[in-house]
């Protein structure tokens, strides 16, 4: 009799685990769909990035214009081969932007916004910078 009770508990535990796993997949698929709808990608670490079908100079000008529209102060910009790193600041957030040429007409923009000395990542601010940049880059 004890073995039936043990088997029943084991079966219920396995079913509960399978049910919870299925819920996680649904949430993950919903989150992926929302992210794809805006064409902005996120890493688990709060880094936000997007690849544009535009040359480096156009993405750079658009990024600087977006930062200006948002009144985010650019502190410095450094060129290193096919990429440029821009440091900016808004309130208590340090913002790092990397503009990397993948081809003459393809450029990747990566944005990281950190708060409280880098302990907290602000994905919402980073996402908005990319969305504003996208408005200046325009369609294709």
Order of alpha helices (4+ residues) and beta strands (2+ residues): alpha-beta-beta-alpha-beta-beta-beta-beta-beta-alpha
